[in-house]
Amino acid sequence: MRVLVTGASGYIGSRLVPSLVEAGHDVSAAGRDIEALREFAWAEDVDLVEFDVTDEDTVLAAVEGMDAVVYLVHSMEGDHFVERDREAAERTARACEKHGVERITYLSGLVPPGPLSDHLGSRLEVERIFLDSEVPATVLRAAMIVGAGSTSFELMRRMTERVPVTPIPSWMRRELQPLAVEDVVLALTRALQGEPRNRHYDVGGDEVLTYR
């Protein structure tokens, strides 16, 4: 299968690319900075593709000829990231429809009950855009991902290392099901198997823990 991995230089993308290659897929690793992609050990095993979600031309060119697109783009920078993420997802969904992509896989976050943060609200909006498109989308809603480089995990780790008594803010007073980054990569790889599915799946570890 011809698979485009967007955000290939990121925390999950850089680990997913070699897993997909090992699974026998023809992989295109996409990102805004081609030179940054060349730094990875897997660079010679894949096609390197420019992909700027703010530029419709590069999105269309990157998606053309693909059987599947793995969407790992998400921004928390600046005051307007919700709008930027919405437009980027819409742009990608249109490109997938135009070029007849068979499936989209999107890594989202678990959606807790009650009011959502802008971050989780944006994730939910992006997954709805993909699920409502003409292309079947498999959405994996992951809990905290445990591993060096994971934003939520690194935030908690640094707090416990630098603060003798760590305060528990209100947003941390909830239960979660952390899982290892290796399991997330495995789930994303397996999501490309079988018939395309248009639905979301909650992905979490076996243990239900609190931040504390």
C-alpha positions as CSV (number, residue, x, y, z in Angstrom):
1,M,0.0,0.0,0.0
2,R,1.2,3.5,-0.8
3,V,1.1,5.4,2.5
4,L,1.7,9.1,3.1
5,V,2.8,9.9,6.7
6,T,2.3,13.6,7.4
7,G,4.3,15.1,10.3
8,A,6.9,12.4,9.7
9,S,9.6,14.2,11.6
10,G,7.5,14.4,14.7
11,Y,7.4,12.3,17.9
12,I,5.0,9.7,16.6
13,G,5.7,10.1,12.8
14,S,9.4,9.4,13.1
15,R,8.7,6.1,14.9
16,L,5.8,5.1,12.6
17,V,7.7,5.4,9.3
18,P,10.1,2.5,9.9
19,S,7.2,0.4,11.3
20,L,5.2,0.9,8.1
21,V,8.3,0.1,6.0
22,E,8.9,-3.1,7.9
23,A,5.2,-4.0,7.4
24,G,5.8,-3.9,3.6
25,H,4.2,-0.5,2.7
26,D,5.6,1.9,0.1
27,V,6.0,4.9,2.4
28,S,6.3,8.7,1.6
29,A,7.5,10.7,4.6
30,A,6.0,14.2,4.5
31,G,7.0,17.4,6.3
32,R,7.6,21.1,5.8
33,D,11.4,20.7,6.1
34,I,12.8,18.1,3.7
35,E,16.3,18.5,5.1
36,A,15.1,17.7,8.6
37,L,13.6,14.4,7.2
38,R,17.0,13.5,5.7
39,E,18.5,13.3,9.3
40,F,16.5,10.1,10.1
41,A,18.0,6.7,9.6
42,W,15.0,5.6,7.5
43,A,15.3,8.5,5.0
44,E,16.9,6.3,2.3
45,D,14.1,3.7,2.6
46,V,11.2,6.1,1.8
47,D,10.3,9.0,-0.5
48,L,10.7,12.4,1.1
49,V,7.8,14.7,0.3
50,E,7.2,18.4,1.0
51,F,3.9,18.9,2.9
52,D,2.8,22.3,4.2
53,V,-0.8,22.2,5.5
54,T,-1.1,25.9,4.9
55,D,-0.3,25.5,1.2
56,E,-3.0,23.7,-0.8
57,D,-0.7,23.0,-3.7
58,T,1.8,21.0,-1.7
59,V,-1.0,19.1,0.0
60,L,-2.6,18.2,-3.3
61,A,0.8,17.1,-4.7
62,A,1.7,15.0,-1.7
63,V,-1.6,13.2,-1.5
64,E,-1.7,12.4,-5.3
65,G,-1.2,8.7,-5.9
66,M,-1.6,7.6,-2.3
67,D,-3.7,4.7,-1.1
68,A,-3.7,5.9,2.5
69,V,-2.8,9.1,4.5
70,V,-1.8,9.0,8.1
71,Y,-2.5,12.5,9.5
72,L,-0.3,13.4,12.5
73,V,-0.4,17.2,12.2
74,H,-1.4,19.2,15.2
75,S,-0.4,22.6,16.4
76,M,-0.7,24.3,19.8
77,E,1.3,27.4,18.8
78,G,-0.2,30.9,18.9
79,D,-3.7,32.1,19.7
80,H,-5.3,30.8,16.5
81,F,-4.2,27.2,16.4
82,V,-7.8,25.9,16.5
83,E,-8.7,27.7,13.3
84,R,-5.4,26.7,11.7
85,D,-6.0,23.0,12.6
86,R,-9.5,23.1,11.2
87,E,-8.4,24.6,7.9
88,A,-5.5,22.2,7.6
89,A,-7.8,19.2,8.1
90,E,-10.3,20.5,5.6
91,R,-7.6,21.1,3.1
92,T,-6.2,17.6,3.5
93,A,-9.7,16.0,3.4
94,R,-10.5,17.8,0.1
95,A,-7.2,16.6,-1.4
96,C,-7.9,13.0,-0.3
97,E,-11.3,13.1,-1.9
98,K,-10.0,14.7,-5.1
99,H,-7.3,12.0,-5.6
100,G,-9.3,9.0,-4.6
101,V,-7.4,8.1,-1.4
102,E,-8.9,4.9,0.1
103,R,-8.5,5.7,3.8
104,I,-7.3,8.2,6.3
105,T,-5.9,7.4,9.7
106,Y,-5.8,10.2,12.3
107,L,-4.3,10.1,15.8
108,S,-6.6,12.0,18.2
109,G,-6.9,12.2,21.9
110,L,-9.3,10.6,24.4
111,V,-12.4,12.8,24.9
112,P,-13.3,13.0,28.6
113,P,-16.8,14.0,29.8
114,G,-17.5,17.6,30.5
115,P,-16.1,20.8,29.0
116,L,-13.0,20.3,26.8
117,S,-9.8,22.3,26.6
118,D,-9.1,24.1,23.4
119,H,-6.5,21.5,22.7
120,L,-8.9,18.5,23.0
121,G,-11.7,20.4,21.4
122,S,-9.5,21.0,18.4
123,R,-8.6,17.3,18.2
124,L,-12.3,16.4,18.2
125,E,-13.1,18.9,15.5
126,V,-10.4,17.6,13.3
127,E,-11.6,14.0,13.7
128,R,-15.1,15.0,12.8
129,I,-13.9,16.7,9.6
130,F,-12.3,13.5,8.6
131,L,-15.1,11.2,9.6
132,D,-17.6,13.4,7.7
133,S,-15.5,13.4,4.5
134,E,-16.0,11.0,1.6
135,V,-12.9,9.1,2.5
136,P,-13.2,6.5,5.3
137,A,-11.3,7.6,8.4
138,T,-10.0,5.5,11.2
139,V,-9.5,7.7,14.3
140,L,-7.4,6.5,17.2
141,R,-8.1,8.4,20.4
142,A,-5.0,7.9,22.5
143,A,-4.6,8.5,26.2
144,M,-1.3,10.0,27.5
145,I,1.5,8.5,25.5
146,V,4.5,7.4,27.7
147,G,7.9,7.8,26.1
148,A,10.8,10.3,25.8
149,G,9.5,13.2,23.8
150,S,5.8,12.9,24.4
151,T,4.5,16.4,25.3
152,S,2.1,15.4,28.1
153,F,4.5,12.8,29.6
154,E,7.5,15.2,29.5
155,L,5.5,17.9,31.2
156,M,4.6,15.6,34.0
157,R,8.1,14.2,34.3
158,R,9.8,17.7,34.4
159,M,7.3,18.8,37.1
160,T,8.2,15.9,39.3
161,E,11.9,16.4,38.8
162,R,12.0,20.2,39.5
163,V,9.3,20.7,42.1
164,P,9.8,19.0,45.5
165,V,6.1,19.1,46.2
166,T,4.1,18.9,42.9
167,P,0.8,20.7,43.0
168,I,-2.1,19.0,41.3
169,P,-4.1,21.6,39.2
170,S,-7.7,20.9,38.4
171,W,-7.0,19.6,34.9
172,M,-4.9,16.8,36.4
173,R,-7.6,15.7,38.8
174,R,-8.9,13.0,36.5
175,E,-8.2,9.4,35.6
176,L,-6.3,8.3,32.6
177,Q,-5.0,5.2,30.8
178,P,-1.4,5.9,29.7
179,L,0.1,3.7,27.1
180,A,3.6,3.2,25.6
181,V,4.6,4.9,22.4
182,E,5.4,1.5,20.9
183,D,1.8,0.4,21.4
184,V,0.5,3.6,19.6
185,V,2.8,2.9,16.7
186,L,1.6,-0.7,16.5
187,A,-2.1,0.5,16.6
188,L,-1.4,3.0,13.8
189,T,0.3,0.3,11.7
190,R,-2.5,-2.2,12.2
191,A,-5.1,0.4,11.4
192,L,-4.1,0.1,7.8
193,Q,-5.0,-3.6,7.7
194,G,-8.4,-5.0,6.5
195,E,-11.2,-3.0,5.0
196,P,-11.3,0.8,5.6
197,R,-13.4,1.7,8.6
198,N,-15.1,5.1,9.3
199,R,-15.2,5.4,13.1
200,H,-13.1,6.2,16.1
201,Y,-11.5,3.9,18.6
202,D,-10.4,4.7,22.2
203,V,-6.8,3.5,22.7
204,G,-5.5,3.3,26.3
205,G,-3.5,1.0,28.5
206,D,-5.0,-1.7,30.8
207,E,-4.5,0.3,34.0
208,V,-6.7,3.3,35.0
209,L,-4.5,5.7,37.0
210,T,-4.6,9.2,38.3
211,Y,-1.9,11.8,37.5
212,R,-1.0,11.7,41.2
